[in-house]
């Protein structure tokens, strides 16, 4: 018998904080288009989903991106970047809602 200790393997590094949570970002971004596809035939619900759903989705995703990409910066810069990301993501969410409406069989009436 030898007195050698068995080799000790190093523990695996923990996953990064934001690496496993991208599915939340994608889910929130795609939630309004999916809801729009479900309510595509109701002209009353289309406006609410388009304005409120796309706005809430863009706001959440903008804050999410700013907090994860600029975690080491001061909160004023994070606030500014959250605003910028939200403004950029709002038209993206609106276009996705229009695509969801079309796929749901509705006709988007913006009058």
PyMOL commands that set and color helices and strands:
alter all, ss='L'
color gray80, all
select helices_A, chain A and resi 22-38+43-69+75-103
alter helices_A, ss='H'
color red, helices_A
deselect
rebuild
show_as cartoon
